[in-house]
Amino acid sequence: MSQNKNSASTVGRSATRDYTELGVQLAALVPGDQIIIRKTLRINSFQSWDHTLNCTFSHVNHLSTGLATDRVPEDDIVLVCVHFSKQNGELGSIILDDHTKVDKVTV
């Protein structure tokens, strides 16, 4: 398999947040690695729950949001997006935030 081309300094960086530690972990992953994604999901200011997903890592990229207004390049909203496949073959992706943890499964 080919090496992941993303560097730790760019993988964990969005327009408004710096996930350097998580970026180091993601830059070390190669397609096909088994990972566990843990995320705290919130639906309002009172309710939240933890969710864990065992999946196969595909790749990481940055998602530029499609804002309807003209903005200067320094003000673009860019999010870090992890792509994966579930055990049933379904493809998925998740946007990183302060409540996301990604760990490589070691055998």
C-alpha atoms as a printed R data frame, in Angstrom:
    type eleno elety resid chain resno       x      y      z
1   ATOM     1    CA   MET     A     1   0.000  0.000  0.000
2   ATOM     2    CA   SER     A     2   1.146  3.546 -0.613
3   ATOM     3    CA   GLN     A     3   2.118  5.911  2.180
4   ATOM     4    CA   ASN     A     4  -0.336  8.561  3.327
5   ATOM     5    CA   LYS     A     5   0.696 11.858  1.670
6   ATOM     6    CA   ASN     A     6  -0.774 14.022  4.410
7   ATOM     7    CA   SER     A     7   1.688 15.544  6.876
8   ATOM     8    CA   ALA     A     8   0.901 15.872 10.563
9   ATOM     9    CA   SER     A     9   1.097 19.655 10.305
10  ATOM    10    CA   THR     A    10  -1.697 19.890  7.713
11  ATOM    11    CA   VAL     A    11  -3.941 16.917  8.550
12  ATOM    12    CA   GLY     A    12  -4.968 18.169 11.982
13  ATOM    13    CA   ARG     A    13  -5.588 21.760 10.969
14  ATOM    14    CA   SER     A    14  -8.923 23.335 10.144
15  ATOM    15    CA   ALA     A    15  -9.606 27.009  9.540
16  ATOM    16    CA   THR     A    16 -10.523 27.653 13.152
17  ATOM    17    CA   ARG     A    17  -9.029 24.779 15.177
18  ATOM    18    CA   ASP     A    18  -5.689 23.034 15.573
19  ATOM    19    CA   TYR     A    19  -5.846 19.296 16.292
20  ATOM    20    CA   THR     A    20  -2.071 18.733 16.102
21  ATOM    21    CA   GLU     A    21  -2.055 15.637 18.318
22  ATOM    22    CA   LEU     A    22  -4.873 14.053 16.337
23  ATOM    23    CA   GLY     A    23  -3.135 15.127 13.117
24  ATOM    24    CA   VAL     A    24  -0.025 13.151 14.100
25  ATOM    25    CA   GLN     A    25  -2.174 10.049 14.610
26  ATOM    26    CA   LEU     A    26  -4.020 10.492 11.309
27  ATOM    27    CA   ALA     A    27  -0.841 11.158  9.304
28  ATOM    28    CA   ALA     A    28   0.539  7.820 10.514
29  ATOM    29    CA   LEU     A    29  -2.479  5.872  9.209
30  ATOM    30    CA   VAL     A    30  -2.486  4.140  5.837
31  ATOM    31    CA   PRO     A    31  -5.564  3.010  3.906
32  ATOM    32    CA   GLY     A    32  -6.757 -0.321  5.254
33  ATOM    33    CA   ASP     A    33  -5.772  0.301  8.883
34  ATOM    34    CA   GLN     A    34  -8.404 -0.672 11.420
35  ATOM    35    CA   ILE     A    35  -9.420  2.279 13.593
36  ATOM    36    CA   ILE     A    36 -11.799  3.077 16.412
37  ATOM    37    CA   ILE     A    37 -13.555  6.450 16.310
38  ATOM    38    CA   ARG     A    38 -15.002  7.753 19.568
39  ATOM    39    CA   LYS     A    39 -17.193 10.826 19.515
40  ATOM    40    CA   THR     A    40 -19.474 12.589 21.950
41  ATOM    41    CA   LEU     A    41 -22.631 13.615 20.123
42  ATOM    42    CA   ARG     A    42 -24.760 16.496 21.367
43  ATOM    43    CA   ILE     A    43 -28.285 17.336 20.287
44  ATOM    44    CA   ASN     A    44 -28.862 20.318 22.570
45  ATOM    45    CA   SER     A    45 -27.309 21.854 25.664
46  ATOM    46    CA   PHE     A    46 -28.718 19.119 27.919
47  ATOM    47    CA   GLN     A    47 -28.423 15.827 26.032
48  ATOM    48    CA   SER     A    48 -25.364 14.024 24.721
49  ATOM    49    CA   TRP     A    49 -24.166 10.471 24.268
50  ATOM    50    CA   ASP     A    50 -20.925  8.720 23.419
51  ATOM    51    CA   HIS     A    51 -20.648  6.683 20.233
52  ATOM    52    CA   THR     A    52 -17.886  4.251 19.244
53  ATOM    53    CA   LEU     A    53 -17.331  2.994 15.703
54  ATOM    54    CA   ASN     A    54 -14.957  0.221 14.593
55  ATOM    55    CA   CYS     A    55 -14.065  0.788 10.943
56  ATOM    56    CA   THR     A    56 -11.389  0.684  8.236
57  ATOM    57    CA   PHE     A    57  -9.500  3.906  7.509
58  ATOM    58    CA   SER     A    58  -9.647  5.193  3.916
59  ATOM    59    CA   HIS     A    59  -8.218  8.728  3.828
60  ATOM    60    CA   VAL     A    60  -8.272 12.229  5.296
61  ATOM    61    CA   ASN     A    61  -9.047 15.432  3.451
62  ATOM    62    CA   HIS     A    62 -10.257 18.938  4.109
63  ATOM    63    CA   LEU     A    63 -13.836 19.971  3.432
64  ATOM    64    CA   SER     A    64 -14.381 23.555  2.345
65  ATOM    65    CA   THR     A    65 -17.852 24.665  3.236
66  ATOM    66    CA   GLY     A    66 -19.980 26.237  0.530
67  ATOM    67    CA   LEU     A    67 -20.839 29.563  2.028
68  ATOM    68    CA   ALA     A    68 -23.189 31.680 -0.035
69  ATOM    69    CA   THR     A    69 -21.282 34.904  0.558
70  ATOM    70    CA   ASP     A    70 -18.053 36.147 -0.998
71  ATOM    71    CA   ARG     A    71 -15.290 35.883  1.610
72  ATOM    72    CA   VAL     A    72 -11.597 36.644  1.759
73  ATOM    73    CA   PRO     A    73  -9.396 33.508  1.581
74  ATOM    74    CA   GLU     A    74  -8.249 33.943  5.206
75  ATOM    75    CA   ASP     A    75 -11.866 33.660  6.341
76  ATOM    76    CA   ASP     A    76 -12.744 30.381  4.606
77  ATOM    77    CA   ILE     A    77 -14.226 27.668  6.782
78  ATOM    78    CA   VAL     A    78 -12.248 24.452  6.250
79  ATOM    79    CA   LEU     A    79 -12.967 21.263  8.217
80  ATOM    80    CA   VAL     A    80 -10.895 18.100  8.676
81  ATOM    81    CA   CYS     A    81 -12.798 15.055  7.373
82  ATOM    82    CA   VAL     A    82 -11.899 11.380  8.022
83  ATOM    83    CA   HIS     A    83 -13.253  8.847  5.490
84  ATOM    84    CA   PHE     A    84 -13.744  5.195  6.403
85  ATOM    85    CA   SER     A    85 -15.689  2.037  5.601
86  ATOM    86    CA   LYS     A    86 -17.829  0.239  8.159
87  ATOM    87    CA   GLN     A    87 -17.672 -3.492  8.766
88  ATOM    88    CA   ASN     A    88 -20.767 -4.007  6.573
89  ATOM    89    CA   GLY     A    89 -19.026 -2.238  3.636
90  ATOM    90    CA   GLU     A    90 -20.904  1.046  3.971
91  ATOM    91    CA   LEU     A    91 -18.756  4.124  3.325
92  ATOM    92    CA   GLY     A    92 -18.808  6.975  5.794
93  ATOM    93    CA   SER     A    93 -17.032 10.108  6.904
94  ATOM    94    CA   ILE     A    94 -16.842 12.233 10.022
95  ATOM    95    CA   ILE     A    95 -15.784 15.810 10.691
96  ATOM    96    CA   LEU     A    96 -13.253 16.228 13.501
97  ATOM    97    CA   ASP     A    97 -14.102 18.360 16.494
98  ATOM    98    CA   ASP     A    98 -13.031 18.742 20.116
99  ATOM    99    CA   HIS     A    99 -15.040 15.647 21.075
100 ATOM   100    CA   THR     A   100 -13.518 13.202 18.554
101 ATOM   101    CA   LYS     A   101 -10.835 10.589 19.264
102 ATOM   102    CA   VAL     A   102  -9.347  8.295 16.621
103 ATOM   103    CA   ASP     A   103  -7.215  5.307 17.668
104 ATOM   104    CA   LYS     A   104  -5.492  2.690 15.532
105 ATOM   105    CA   VAL     A   105  -6.378 -0.872 16.457
106 ATOM   106    CA   THR     A   106  -3.247 -2.822 17.339
107 ATOM   107    CA   VAL     A   107  -3.331 -6.568 16.920
